Amino acid sequence: MENSFIPLQIDFNKNKALVKRYSIKWTPTVVILDQDGEEHHRLVGYLPPEDFIGQIILGKGKTEFDLDRFEQAMQCFQEILVRYSKADAAPEAQYYLGVAKYKASHDPRELKVGLEVLQRDYPNSEWTKKAQVYSLIP
Amino acid sequence: MAKQIQWETSLTTVKARAKKEKKLILMDFYNNL
């Protein structure tokens, strides 16, 4: 984790400016920021280790995705799917993997392939529902 | 044995470090009840 992140701990009761700036209402809240302090992902509440790590890698992937670094984003999403496939973050990672592949290649069939994997591996996920529209792609 | 996390406490300091080291920031808000 320390290869990718600098960990910053903020006391909710002593840093009202940051609490207000990031609209923190409950603890623990973990926010993933880029180098300019812009938020790209957050999680609220305690999670088991595998789910927590999955969320942190997902946050890194979403940051890379937001910054148009699609190859790096894909590596993060694939790491979740390979190493933490049972984690709660996995369906969202699969969704964003399809989108990142599409953004990198401009080939809409990547979205449909992503949907097919979601339907096979995570049929009851909200991310499978969100990708359902890609079934219309020829 | 797990490695101890070295937590920073200043966002300003961390942003400068993150730029220098090309890393992201993991900001954890906690509350000592």
Backbone of each chain as nested JSON, in Angstrom:
{
  "chains": [
    {"id": "A", "residues": [
      {"number": 1, "name": "MET", "atoms": {"N": [0.816, -1.203, 0.0], "CA": [0.0, 0.0, 0.0], "C": [0.854, 1.259, 0.0]}},
      {"number": 2, "name": "GLU", "atoms": {"N": [1.971, 1.23, 0.746], "CA": [2.803, 2.435, 0.834], "C": [3.577, 2.701, -0.451]}},
      {"number": 3, "name": "ASN", "atoms": {"N": [3.556, 1.735, -1.383], "CA": [4.148, 2.009, -2.691], "C": [3.261, 2.923, -3.52]}},
      {"number": 4, "name": "SER", "atoms": {"N": [1.971, 2.927, -3.215], "CA": [1.026, 3.703, -4.012], "C": [0.442, 4.896, -3.278]}},
      {"number": 5, "name": "PHE", "atoms": {"N": [0.38, 4.818, -1.944], "CA": [-0.316, 5.839, -1.161], "C": [0.573, 6.426, -0.063]}},
      {"number": 6, "name": "ILE", "atoms": {"N": [0.275, 7.678, 0.257], "CA": [0.79, 8.253, 1.502], "C": [-0.385, 8.281, 2.474]}},
      {"number": 7, "name": "PRO", "atoms": {"N": [-0.263, 7.592, 3.611], "CA": [-1.383, 7.536, 4.556], "C": [-1.458, 8.792, 5.427]}},
      {"number": 8, "name": "LEU", "atoms": {"N": [-2.652, 9.34, 5.521], "CA": [-2.892, 10.578, 6.264], "C": [-4.054, 10.331, 7.216]}},
      {"number": 9, "name": "GLN", "atoms": {"N": [-3.846, 10.592, 8.498], "CA": [-4.891, 10.352, 9.488], "C": [-5.355, 11.681, 10.068]}},
      {"number": 10, "name": "ILE", "atoms": {"N": [-6.673, 11.886, 10.061], "CA": [-7.252, 13.155, 10.479], "C": [-8.239, 12.912, 11.623]}},
      {"number": 11, "name": "ASP", "atoms": {"N": [-8.041, 13.625, 12.72], "CA": [-8.963, 13.546, 13.856], "C": [-10.235, 14.332, 13.517]}},
      {"number": 12, "name": "PHE", "atoms": {"N": [-11.341, 13.613, 13.473], "CA": [-12.633, 14.209, 13.087], "C": [-12.983, 15.413, 13.959]}},
      {"number": 13, "name": "ASN", "atoms": {"N": [-12.613, 15.358, 15.232], "CA": [-13.017, 16.41, 16.17], "C": [-12.068, 17.614, 16.192]}},
      {"number": 14, "name": "LYS", "atoms": {"N": [-10.921, 17.483, 15.572], "CA": [-9.92, 18.551, 15.666], "C": [-9.601, 19.216, 14.33]}},
      {"number": 15, "name": "ASN", "atoms": {"N": [-10.222, 18.775, 13.269], "CA": [-9.914, 19.326, 11.944], "C": [-11.213, 19.683, 11.217]}},
      {"number": 16, "name": "LYS", "atoms": {"N": [-11.907, 20.666, 11.757], "CA": [-13.23, 21.006, 11.223], "C": [-13.168, 21.488, 9.775]}},
      {"number": 17, "name": "ALA", "atoms": {"N": [-12.065, 22.146, 9.403], "CA": [-11.956, 22.657, 8.03], "C": [-11.951, 21.502, 7.025]}},
      {"number": 18, "name": "LEU", "atoms": {"N": [-11.169, 20.458, 7.328], "CA": [-11.135, 19.302, 6.415], "C": [-12.44, 18.513, 6.466]}},
      {"number": 19, "name": "VAL", "atoms": {"N": [-13.017, 18.417, 7.669], "CA": [-14.305, 17.721, 7.799], "C": [-15.36, 18.409, 6.929]}},
      {"number": 20, "name": "LYS", "atoms": {"N": [-15.34, 19.742, 6.93], "CA": [-16.301, 20.489, 6.113], "C": [-15.968, 20.379, 4.632]}},
      {"number": 21, "name": "ARG", "atoms": {"N": [-14.694, 20.55, 4.31], "CA": [-14.274, 20.525, 2.895], "C": [-14.646, 19.22, 2.214]}},
      {"number": 22, "name": "TYR", "atoms": {"N": [-14.492, 18.098, 2.941], "CA": [-14.77, 16.794, 2.332], "C": [-16.133, 16.234, 2.768]}},
      {"number": 23, "name": "SER", "atoms": {"N": [-16.936, 17.062, 3.435], "CA": [-18.299, 16.665, 3.841], "C": [-18.296, 15.334, 4.592]}},
      {"number": 24, "name": "ILE", "atoms": {"N": [-17.451, 15.255, 5.619], "CA": [-17.377, 14.031, 6.413], "C": [-18.453, 14.084, 7.496]}},
      {"number": 25, "name": "LYS", "atoms": {"N": [-19.285, 13.055, 7.545], "CA": [-20.386, 13.017, 8.51], "C": [-20.261, 11.884, 9.507]}},
      {"number": 26, "name": "TRP", "atoms": {"N": [-19.39, 10.931, 9.22], "CA": [-19.332, 9.727, 10.055], "C": [-17.93, 9.151, 9.985]}},
      {"number": 27, "name": "THR", "atoms": {"N": [-17.534, 8.437, 11.023], "CA": [-16.217, 7.803, 11.013], "C": [-16.364, 6.304, 11.255]}},
      {"number": 28, "name": "PRO", "atoms": {"N": [-15.408, 5.493, 10.776], "CA": [-14.305, 5.935, 9.929], "C": [-14.763, 6.225, 8.502]}},
      {"number": 29, "name": "THR", "atoms": {"N": [-14.188, 7.255, 7.912], "CA": [-14.342, 7.511, 6.484], "C": [-12.946, 7.598, 5.884]}},
      {"number": 30, "name": "VAL", "atoms": {"N": [-12.711, 6.8, 4.863], "CA": [-11.431, 6.814, 4.151], "C": [-11.676, 7.413, 2.769]}},
      {"number": 31, "name": "VAL", "atoms": {"N": [-10.902, 8.43, 2.439], "CA": [-11.067, 9.127, 1.165], "C": [-9.771, 8.981, 0.363]}},
      {"number": 32, "name": "ILE", "atoms": {"N": [-9.895, 8.602, -0.894], "CA": [-8.733, 8.491, -1.781], "C": [-8.627, 9.786, -2.585]}},
      {"number": 33, "name": "LEU", "atoms": {"N": [-7.469, 10.434, -2.479], "CA": [-7.241, 11.729, -3.121], "C": [-6.092, 11.628, -4.117]}},
      {"number": 34, "name": "ASP", "atoms": {"N": [-6.159, 12.5, -5.143], "CA": [-4.989, 12.626, -6.013], "C": [-4.009, 13.624, -5.399]}},
      {"number": 35, "name": "GLN", "atoms": {"N": [-2.975, 13.946, -6.151], "CA": [-1.904, 14.793, -5.6], "C": [-2.335, 16.24, -5.374]}},
      {"number": 36, "name": "ASP", "atoms": {"N": [-3.476, 16.623, -5.956], "CA": [-4.007, 17.973, -5.735], "C": [-5.063, 18.005, -4.629]}},
      {"number": 37, "name": "GLY", "atoms": {"N": [-5.305, 16.853, -4.016], "CA": [-6.293, 16.795, -2.943], "C": [-7.717, 16.594, -3.437]}},
      {"number": 38, "name": "GLU", "atoms": {"N": [-7.881, 16.252, -4.73], "CA": [-9.218, 15.995, -5.259], "C": [-9.645, 14.565, -4.942]}},
      {"number": 39, "name": "GLU", "atoms": {"N": [-10.883, 14.43, -4.493], "CA": [-11.406, 13.107, -4.111], "C": [-11.81, 12.28, -5.325]}},
      {"number": 40, "name": "HIS", "atoms": {"N": [-11.51, 10.958, -5.262], "CA": [-11.908, 10.052, -6.339], "C": [-12.677, 8.835, -5.839]}},
      {"number": 41, "name": "HIS", "atoms": {"N": [-12.59, 8.561, -4.546], "CA": [-13.292, 7.391, -4.011], "C": [-13.345, 7.531, -2.497]}},
      {"number": 42, "name": "ARG", "atoms": {"N": [-14.393, 6.978, -1.876], "CA": [-14.436, 6.956, -0.414], "C": [-15.16, 5.724, 0.072]}},
      {"number": 43, "name": "LEU", "atoms": {"N": [-14.855, 5.334, 1.294], "CA": [-15.607, 4.271, 1.951], "C": [-15.873, 4.684, 3.388]}},
      {"number": 44, "name": "VAL", "atoms": {"N": [-17.039, 4.342, 3.848], "CA": [-17.479, 4.705, 5.192], "C": [-17.728, 3.413, 5.977]}},
      {"number": 45, "name": "GLY", "atoms": {"N": [-17.224, 3.353, 7.199], "CA": [-17.474, 2.196, 8.052], "C": [-16.34, 1.186, 7.985]}},
      {"number": 46, "name": "TYR", "atoms": {"N": [-16.419, 0.209, 8.874], "CA": [-15.389, -0.821, 8.975], "C": [-15.671, -1.95, 7.991]}},
      {"number": 47, "name": "LEU", "atoms": {"N": [-14.613, -2.505, 7.427], "CA": [-14.737, -3.623, 6.501], "C": [-13.735, -4.706, 6.884]}},
      {"number": 48, "name": "PRO", "atoms": {"N": [-14.044, -5.993, 6.569], "CA": [-13.045, -7.046, 6.749], "C": [-11.835, -6.743, 5.855]}},
      {"number": 49, "name": "PRO", "atoms": {"N": [-10.641, -7.274, 6.221], "CA": [-9.413, -6.911, 5.499], "C": [-9.491, -7.062, 3.984]}},
      {"number": 50, "name": "GLU", "atoms": {"N": [-10.03, -8.183, 3.494], "CA": [-10.059, -8.404, 2.04], "C": [-10.936, -7.362, 1.353]}},
      {"number": 51, "name": "ASP", "atoms": {"N": [-12.063, -7.034, 1.946], "CA": [-12.941, -6.025, 1.35], "C": [-12.313, -4.637, 1.428]}},
      {"number": 52, "name": "PHE", "atoms": {"N": [-11.637, -4.358, 2.543], "CA": [-10.971, -3.06, 2.69], "C": [-9.879, -2.897, 1.631]}},
      {"number": 53, "name": "ILE", "atoms": {"N": [-9.042, -3.906, 1.475], "CA": [-7.964, -3.824, 0.477], "C": [-8.565, -3.69, -0.923]}},
      {"number": 54, "name": "GLY", "atoms": {"N": [-9.621, -4.45, -1.183], "CA": [-10.289, -4.336, -2.481], "C": [-10.756, -2.917, -2.753]}},
      {"number": 55, "name": "GLN", "atoms": {"N": [-11.331, -2.274, -1.741], "CA": [-11.813, -0.899, -1.902], "C": [-10.66, 0.081, -2.134]}},
      {"number": 56, "name": "ILE", "atoms": {"N": [-9.544, -0.153, -1.468], "CA": [-8.396, 0.754, -1.634], "C": [-7.826, 0.64, -3.049]}},
      {"number": 57, "name": "ILE", "atoms": {"N": [-7.717, -0.596, -3.546], "CA": [-7.216, -0.776, -4.919], "C": [-8.221, -0.208, -5.913]}},
      {"number": 58, "name": "LEU", "atoms": {"N": [-9.514, -0.407, -5.62], "CA": [-10.551, 0.174, -6.478], "C": [-10.408, 1.701, -6.518]}},
      {"number": 59, "name": "GLY", "atoms": {"N": [-10.148, 2.29, -5.363], "CA": [-9.965, 3.742, -5.303], "C": [-8.784, 4.2, -6.138]}},
      {"number": 60, "name": "LYS", "atoms": {"N": [-7.719, 3.427, -6.098], "CA": [-6.559, 3.768, -6.937], "C": [-6.937, 3.664, -8.42]}},
      {"number": 61, "name": "GLY", "atoms": {"N": [-7.635, 2.588, -8.754], "CA": [-8.048, 2.413, -10.145], "C": [-8.968, 3.528, -10.624]}},
      {"number": 62, "name": "LYS", "atoms": {"N": [-9.914, 3.936, -9.777], "CA": [-10.836, 5.001, -10.166], "C": [-10.111, 6.341, -10.29]}},
      {"number": 63, "name": "THR", "atoms": {"N": [-9.094, 6.552, -9.463], "CA": [-8.306, 7.785, -9.594], "C": [-7.565, 7.786, -10.927]}},
      {"number": 64, "name": "GLU", "atoms": {"N": [-6.908, 6.671, -11.237], "CA": [-6.202, 6.58, -12.523], "C": [-7.185, 6.76, -13.68]}},
      {"number": 65, "name": "PHE", "atoms": {"N": [-8.343, 6.163, -13.551], "CA": [-9.382, 6.276, -14.59], "C": [-9.804, 7.743, -14.764]}},
      {"number": 66, "name": "ASP", "atoms": {"N": [-10.055, 8.416, -13.654], "CA": [-10.488, 9.819, -13.717], "C": [-9.423, 10.71, -14.345]}},
      {"number": 67, "name": "LEU", "atoms": {"N": [-8.163, 10.309, -14.178], "CA": [-7.047, 11.104, -14.715], "C": [-6.656, 10.642, -16.12]}},
      {"number": 68, "name": "ASP", "atoms": {"N": [-7.542, 9.826, -16.743], "CA": [-7.347, 9.344, -18.121], "C": [-6.12, 8.452, -18.288]}},
      {"number": 69, "name": "ARG", "atoms": {"N": [-5.684, 7.828, -17.18], "CA": [-4.569, 6.876, -17.274], "C": [-5.174, 5.466, -17.274]}},
      {"number": 70, "name": "PHE", "atoms": {"N": [-5.702, 5.108, -18.454], "CA": [-6.539, 3.911, -18.527], "C": [-5.753, 2.616, -18.358]}},
      {"number": 71, "name": "GLU", "atoms": {"N": [-4.532, 2.569, -18.854], "CA": [-3.733, 1.338, -18.686], "C": [-3.48, 1.061, -17.197]}},
      {"number": 72, "name": "GLN", "atoms": {"N": [-3.099, 2.109, -16.469], "CA": [-2.859, 1.94, -15.027], "C": [-4.154, 1.568, -14.309]}},
      {"number": 73, "name": "ALA", "atoms": {"N": [-5.254, 2.186, -14.728], "CA": [-6.553, 1.868, -14.127], "C": [-6.895, 0.394, -14.347]}},
      {"number": 74, "name": "MET", "atoms": {"N": [-6.683, -0.084, -15.57], "CA": [-6.997, -1.483, -15.882], "C": [-6.179, -2.442, -15.014]}},
      {"number": 75, "name": "GLN", "atoms": {"N": [-4.918, -2.096, -14.768], "CA": [-4.076, -2.956, -13.913], "C": [-4.679, -3.084, -12.513]}},
      {"number": 76, "name": "CYS", "atoms": {"N": [-5.186, -1.968, -11.99], "CA": [-5.803, -2.014, -10.654], "C": [-7.053, -2.884, -10.658]}},
      {"number": 77, "name": "PHE", "atoms": {"N": [-7.914, -2.662, -11.64], "CA": [-9.167, -3.423, -11.685], "C": [-8.884, -4.915, -11.868]}},
      {"number": 78, "name": "GLN", "atoms": {"N": [-7.889, -5.226, -12.696], "CA": [-7.554, -6.634, -12.896], "C": [-6.948, -7.255, -11.631]}},
      {"number": 79, "name": "GLU", "atoms": {"N": [-6.191, -6.482, -10.898], "CA": [-5.617, -7.0, -9.64], "C": [-6.73, -7.4, -8.666]}},
      {"number": 80, "name": "ILE", "atoms": {"N": [-7.761, -6.579, -8.588], "CA": [-8.9, -6.921, -7.713], "C": [-9.533, -8.224, -8.182]}},
      {"number": 81, "name": "LEU", "atoms": {"N": [-9.744, -8.341, -9.497], "CA": [-10.45, -9.511, -10.026], "C": [-9.635, -10.793, -9.876]}},
      {"number": 82, "name": "VAL", "atoms": {"N": [-8.317, -10.662, -9.89], "CA": [-7.453, -11.848, -9.754], "C": [-7.248, -12.196, -8.278]}},
      {"number": 83, "name": "ARG", "atoms": {"N": [-6.928, -11.181, -7.464], "CA": [-6.513, -11.459, -6.079], "C": [-7.649, -11.352, -5.06]}},
      {"number": 84, "name": "TYR", "atoms": {"N": [-8.68, -10.576, -5.389], "CA": [-9.764, -10.336, -4.421], "C": [-11.125, -10.505, -5.098]}},
      {"number": 85, "name": "SER", "atoms": {"N": [-11.268, -11.584, -5.842], "CA": [-12.468, -11.768, -6.664], "C": [-13.741, -11.93, -5.828]}},
      {"number": 86, "name": "LYS", "atoms": {"N": [-13.583, -12.286, -4.553], "CA": [-14.756, -12.436, -3.679], "C": [-15.059, -11.142, -2.913]}},
      {"number": 87, "name": "ALA", "atoms": {"N": [-14.218, -10.147, -3.034], "CA": [-14.427, -8.894, -2.301], "C": [-15.603, -8.116, -2.884]}},
      {"number": 88, "name": "ASP", "atoms": {"N": [-16.196, -7.278, -2.055], "CA": [-17.339, -6.484, -2.499], "C": [-16.98, -5.56, -3.659]}},
      {"number": 89, "name": "ALA", "atoms": {"N": [-15.712, -5.181, -3.748], "CA": [-15.289, -4.252, -4.801], "C": [-15.207, -4.916, -6.175]}},
      {"number": 90, "name": "ALA", "atoms": {"N": [-15.233, -6.241, -6.22], "CA": [-14.948, -6.943, -7.477], "C": [-15.95, -6.627, -8.6]}},
      {"number": 91, "name": "PRO", "atoms": {"N": [-17.269, -6.646, -8.351], "CA": [-18.182, -6.332, -9.466], "C": [-17.976, -4.923, -10.019]}},
      {"number": 92, "name": "GLU", "atoms": {"N": [-17.737, -3.959, -9.133], "CA": [-17.491, -2.591, -9.596], "C": [-16.193, -2.539, -10.4]}},
      {"number": 93, "name": "ALA", "atoms": {"N": [-15.179, -3.301, -9.954], "CA": [-13.917, -3.363, -10.69], "C": [-14.141, -3.944, -12.087]}},
      {"number": 94, "name": "GLN", "atoms": {"N": [-14.981, -4.982, -12.172], "CA": [-15.262, -5.574, -13.487], "C": [-15.993, -4.571, -14.389]}},
      {"number": 95, "name": "TYR", "atoms": {"N": [-16.928, -3.838, -13.814], "CA": [-17.651, -2.812, -14.573], "C": [-16.666, -1.781, -15.134]}},
      {"number": 96, "name": "TYR", "atoms": {"N": [-15.819, -1.248, -14.232], "CA": [-14.884, -0.2, -14.658], "C": [-13.794, -0.752, -15.578]}},
      {"number": 97, "name": "LEU", "atoms": {"N": [-13.481, -2.039, -15.466], "CA": [-12.501, -2.632, -16.382], "C": [-13.04, -2.571, -17.811]}},
      {"number": 98, "name": "GLY", "atoms": {"N": [-14.318, -2.919, -17.975], "CA": [-14.923, -2.84, -19.304], "C": [-14.941, -1.417, -19.836]}},
      {"number": 99, "name": "VAL", "atoms": {"N": [-15.278, -0.47, -18.963], "CA": [-15.336, 0.931, -19.383], "C": [-13.934, 1.453, -19.72]}},
      {"number": 100, "name": "ALA", "atoms": {"N": [-12.952, 1.102, -18.891], "CA": [-11.575, 1.559, -19.148], "C": [-11.045, 0.967, -20.458]}},
      {"number": 101, "name": "LYS", "atoms": {"N": [-11.382, -0.292, -20.715], "CA": [-10.958, -0.901, -21.985], "C": [-11.595, -0.178, -23.165]}},
      {"number": 102, "name": "TYR", "atoms": {"N": [-12.859, 0.188, -23.004], "CA": [-13.538, 0.936, -24.068], "C": [-12.885, 2.308, -24.26]}},
      {"number": 103, "name": "LYS", "atoms": {"N": [-12.604, 3.004, -23.14], "CA": [-12.015, 4.345, -23.233], "C": [-10.63, 4.285, -23.892]}},
      {"number": 104, "name": "ALA", "atoms": {"N": [-9.893, 3.191, -23.614], "CA": [-8.545, 3.065, -24.17], "C": [-8.574, 2.672, -25.646]}},
      {"number": 105, "name": "SER", "atoms": {"N": [-9.566, 1.869, -26.029], "CA": [-9.585, 1.302, -27.388], "C": [-10.618, 1.957, -28.308]}},
      {"number": 106, "name": "HIS", "atoms": {"N": [-11.614, 2.619, -27.712], "CA": [-12.77, 3.177, -28.445], "C": [-13.582, 2.076, -29.138]}},
      {"number": 107, "name": "ASP", "atoms": {"N": [-13.439, 0.861, -28.655], "CA": [-14.193, -0.262, -29.221], "C": [-15.355, -0.583, -28.273]}},
      {"number": 108, "name": "PRO", "atoms": {"N": [-16.603, -0.276, -28.676], "CA": [-17.739, -0.485, -27.771], "C": [-17.993, -1.947, -27.429]}},
      {"number": 109, "name": "ARG", "atoms": {"N": [-17.417, -2.858, -28.2], "CA": [-17.612, -4.278, -27.87], "C": [-16.984, -4.628, -26.521]}},
      {"number": 110, "name": "GLU", "atoms": {"N": [-16.007, -3.814, -26.08], "CA": [-15.412, -4.052, -24.758], "C": [-16.462, -3.916, -23.649]}},
      {"number": 111, "name": "LEU", "atoms": {"N": [-17.412, -3.007, -23.856], "CA": [-18.48, -2.832, -22.863], "C": [-19.361, -4.076, -22.799]}},
      {"number": 112, "name": "LYS", "atoms": {"N": [-19.645, -4.641, -23.979], "CA": [-20.496, -5.833, -24.029], "C": [-19.777, -7.042, -23.43]}},
      {"number": 113, "name": "VAL", "atoms": {"N": [-18.496, -7.159, -23.701], "CA": [-17.709, -8.246, -23.095], "C": [-17.713, -8.101, -21.575]}},
      {"number": 114, "name": "GLY", "atoms": {"N": [-17.564, -6.859, -21.104], "CA": [-17.595, -6.604, -19.658], "C": [-18.924, -7.028, -19.052]}},
      {"number": 115, "name": "LEU", "atoms": {"N": [-20.008, -6.729, -19.747], "CA": [-21.335, -7.149, -19.269], "C": [-21.427, -8.667, -19.186]}},
      {"number": 116, "name": "GLU", "atoms": {"N": [-20.922, -9.349, -20.204], "CA": [-21.012, -10.818, -20.207], "C": [-20.257, -11.425, -19.019]}},
      {"number": 117, "name": "VAL", "atoms": {"N": [-19.111, -10.837, -18.678], "CA": [-18.358, -11.328, -17.508], "C": [-19.143, -11.036, -16.234]}},
      {"number": 118, "name": "LEU", "atoms": {"N": [-19.72, -9.848, -16.146], "CA": [-20.529, -9.512, -14.97], "C": [-21.701, -10.481, -14.818]}},
      {"number": 119, "name": "GLN", "atoms": {"N": [-22.378, -10.777, -15.916], "CA": [-23.534, -11.684, -15.858], "C": [-23.106, -13.08, -15.422]}},
      {"number": 120, "name": "ARG", "atoms": {"N": [-21.919, -13.479, -15.857], "CA": [-21.415, -14.828, -15.513], "C": [-20.94, -14.895, -14.055]}},
      {"number": 121, "name": "ASP", "atoms": {"N": [-20.16, -13.878, -13.638], "CA": [-19.485, -13.956, -12.332], "C": [-20.223, -13.257, -11.191]}},
      {"number": 122, "name": "TYR", "atoms": {"N": [-20.996, -12.22, -11.534], "CA": [-21.679, -11.438, -10.487], "C": [-23.124, -11.143, -10.923]}},
      {"number": 123, "name": "PRO", "atoms": {"N": [-23.921, -12.184, -11.125], "CA": [-25.256, -11.983, -11.719], "C": [-26.191, -11.138, -10.869]}},
      {"number": 124, "name": "ASN", "atoms": {"N": [-25.974, -11.058, -9.561], "CA": [-26.896, -10.315, -8.696], "C": [-26.377, -8.931, -8.293]}},
      {"number": 125, "name": "SER", "atoms": {"N": [-25.315, -8.499, -8.901], "CA": [-24.728, -7.216, -8.527], "C": [-25.461, -6.03, -9.173]}},
      {"number": 126, "name": "GLU", "atoms": {"N": [-25.473, -4.921, -8.463], "CA": [-26.034, -3.688, -9.051], "C": [-25.221, -3.26, -10.271]}},
      {"number": 127, "name": "TRP", "atoms": {"N": [-23.924, -3.615, -10.302], "CA": [-23.07, -3.227, -11.431], "C": [-23.442, -4.001, -12.686]}},
      {"number": 128, "name": "THR", "atoms": {"N": [-23.965, -5.213, -12.516], "CA": [-24.464, -5.973, -13.661], "C": [-25.716, -5.297, -14.213]}},
      {"number": 129, "name": "LYS", "atoms": {"N": [-26.559, -4.794, -13.302], "CA": [-27.75, -4.052, -13.763], "C": [-27.342, -2.791, -14.513]}},
      {"number": 130, "name": "LYS", "atoms": {"N": [-26.339, -2.082, -13.966], "CA": [-25.899, -0.836, -14.598], "C": [-25.317, -1.077, -15.99]}},
      {"number": 131, "name": "ALA", "atoms": {"N": [-24.733, -2.268, -16.187], "CA": [-24.122, -2.578, -17.486], "C": [-25.104, -3.203, -18.456]}},
      {"number": 132, "name": "GLN", "atoms": {"N": [-26.317, -3.497, -17.978], "CA": [-27.281, -4.231, -18.799], "C": [-27.541, -3.555, -20.145]}},
      {"number": 133, "name": "VAL", "atoms": {"N": [-27.507, -2.244, -20.169], "CA": [-27.787, -1.494, -21.391], "C": [-26.791, -1.829, -22.5]}},
      {"number": 134, "name": "TYR", "atoms": {"N": [-25.6, -2.322, -22.12], "CA": [-24.588, -2.631, -23.135], "C": [-24.955, -3.88, -23.938]}},
      {"number": 135, "name": "SER", "atoms": {"N": [-25.995, -4.601, -23.505], "CA": [-26.459, -5.756, -24.293], "C": [-27.005, -5.307, -25.644]}},
      {"number": 136, "name": "LEU", "atoms": {"N": [-27.329, -4.022, -25.765], "CA": [-27.87, -3.495, -27.022], "C": [-26.788, -3.248, -28.073]}},
      {"number": 137, "name": "ILE", "atoms": {"N": [-25.532, -3.272, -27.634], "CA": [-24.418, -3.036, -28.568], "C": [-24.306, -4.228, -29.507]}},
      {"number": 138, "name": "PRO", "atoms": {"N": [-24.295, -3.987, -30.833], "CA": [-24.26, -5.112, -31.785], "C": [-22.919, -5.846, -31.756]}}
    ]},
    {"id": "B", "residues": [
      {"number": 1, "name": "MET", "atoms": {"N": [5.497, -10.353, 11.091], "CA": [4.801, -9.273, 11.784], "C": [4.478, -8.154, 10.802]}},
      {"number": 2, "name": "ALA", "atoms": {"N": [3.238, -7.63, 10.884], "CA": [2.822, -6.583, 9.949], "C": [3.605, -5.299, 10.189]}},
      {"number": 3, "name": "LYS", "atoms": {"N": [3.885, -4.601, 9.074], "CA": [4.634, -3.356, 9.17], "C": [3.719, -2.247, 9.695]}},
      {"number": 4, "name": "GLN", "atoms": {"N": [4.272, -1.471, 10.619], "CA": [3.505, -0.369, 11.207], "C": [3.317, 0.739, 10.167]}},
      {"number": 5, "name": "ILE", "atoms": {"N": [2.092, 1.253, 10.046], "CA": [1.835, 2.352, 9.106], "C": [2.346, 3.657, 9.707]}},
      {"number": 6, "name": "GLN", "atoms": {"N": [3.09, 4.416, 8.913], "CA": [3.571, 5.733, 9.347], "C": [2.568, 6.784, 8.878]}},
      {"number": 7, "name": "TRP", "atoms": {"N": [1.673, 7.178, 9.769], "CA": [0.621, 8.119, 9.402], "C": [1.148, 9.549, 9.393]}},
      {"number": 8, "name": "GLU", "atoms": {"N": [0.79, 10.276, 8.363], "CA": [1.01, 11.722, 8.334], "C": [-0.212, 12.397, 8.939]}},
      {"number": 9, "name": "THR", "atoms": {"N": [-0.074, 13.684, 9.292], "CA": [-1.214, 14.382, 9.92], "C": [-1.551, 15.707, 9.239]}},
      {"number": 10, "name": "SER", "atoms": {"N": [-0.795, 16.093, 8.214], "CA": [-1.056, 17.375, 7.541], "C": [-1.302, 17.154, 6.053]}},
      {"number": 11, "name": "LEU", "atoms": {"N": [-2.468, 17.574, 5.572], "CA": [-2.786, 17.412, 4.151], "C": [-1.827, 18.229, 3.285]}},
      {"number": 12, "name": "THR", "atoms": {"N": [-1.468, 19.416, 3.734], "CA": [-0.559, 20.259, 2.96], "C": [0.782, 19.557, 2.749]}},
      {"number": 13, "name": "THR", "atoms": {"N": [1.324, 19.003, 3.822], "CA": [2.589, 18.277, 3.733], "C": [2.461, 17.062, 2.821]}},
      {"number": 14, "name": "VAL", "atoms": {"N": [1.343, 16.357, 2.978], "CA": [1.142, 15.123, 2.22], "C": [0.986, 15.409, 0.728]}},
      {"number": 15, "name": "LYS", "atoms": {"N": [0.314, 16.504, 0.377], "CA": [0.156, 16.845, -1.042], "C": [1.518, 17.092, -1.685]}},
      {"number": 16, "name": "ALA", "atoms": {"N": [2.378, 17.791, -0.981], "CA": [3.722, 18.06, -1.518], "C": [4.504, 16.758, -1.679]}},
      {"number": 17, "name": "ARG", "atoms": {"N": [4.402, 15.898, -0.662], "CA": [5.092, 14.602, -0.735], "C": [4.549, 13.738, -1.859]}},
      {"number": 18, "name": "ALA", "atoms": {"N": [3.212, 13.763, -2.014], "CA": [2.564, 12.939, -3.04], "C": [3.028, 13.355, -4.436]}},
      {"number": 19, "name": "LYS", "atoms": {"N": [3.181, 14.666, -4.641], "CA": [3.652, 15.145, -5.948], "C": [5.094, 14.7, -6.186]}},
      {"number": 20, "name": "LYS", "atoms": {"N": [5.899, 14.842, -5.155], "CA": [7.318, 14.486, -5.28], "C": [7.5, 12.986, -5.521]}},
      {"number": 21, "name": "GLU", "atoms": {"N": [6.733, 12.185, -4.791], "CA": [6.903, 10.732, -4.852], "C": [5.953, 10.064, -5.842]}},
      {"number": 22, "name": "LYS", "atoms": {"N": [5.11, 10.904, -6.537], "CA": [4.147, 10.391, -7.523], "C": [3.243, 9.304, -6.916]}},
      {"number": 23, "name": "LYS", "atoms": {"N": [2.656, 9.65, -5.759], "CA": [1.752, 8.734, -5.072], "C": [0.387, 9.39, -4.882]}},
      {"number": 24, "name": "LEU", "atoms": {"N": [-0.578, 8.595, -4.508], "CA": [-1.905, 9.095, -4.147], "C": [-1.962, 9.254, -2.627]}},
      {"number": 25, "name": "ILE", "atoms": {"N": [-3.084, 9.782, -2.153], "CA": [-3.25, 10.056, -0.716], "C": [-4.415, 9.224, -0.181]}},
      {"number": 26, "name": "LEU", "atoms": {"N": [-4.158, 8.512, 0.898], "CA": [-5.221, 7.769, 1.589], "C": [-5.505, 8.532, 2.893]}},
      {"number": 27, "name": "MET", "atoms": {"N": [-6.632, 9.229, 2.915], "CA": [-6.96, 10.085, 4.062], "C": [-8.018, 9.402, 4.932]}},
      {"number": 28, "name": "ASP", "atoms": {"N": [-7.648, 9.115, 6.16], "CA": [-8.52, 8.383, 7.08], "C": [-9.022, 9.323, 8.175]}},
      {"number": 29, "name": "PHE", "atoms": {"N": [-10.319, 9.579, 8.185], "CA": [-10.925, 10.366, 9.271], "C": [-11.327, 9.419, 10.389]}},
      {"number": 30, "name": "TYR", "atoms": {"N": [-10.825, 9.699, 11.586], "CA": [-11.146, 8.843, 12.729], "C": [-11.723, 9.706, 13.851]}},
      {"number": 31, "name": "ASN", "atoms": {"N": [-12.3, 9.014, 14.827], "CA": [-12.953, 9.711, 15.933], "C": [-12.719, 8.903, 17.195]}},
      {"number": 32, "name": "ASN", "atoms": {"N": [-11.99, 9.452, 18.14], "CA": [-11.802, 8.778, 19.424], "C": [-13.014, 9.021, 20.304]}},
      {"number": 33, "name": "LEU", "atoms": {"N": [-13.878, 8.027, 20.382], "CA": [-15.112, 8.206, 21.156], "C": [-14.813, 8.256, 22.657]}}
    ]}
  ]
}
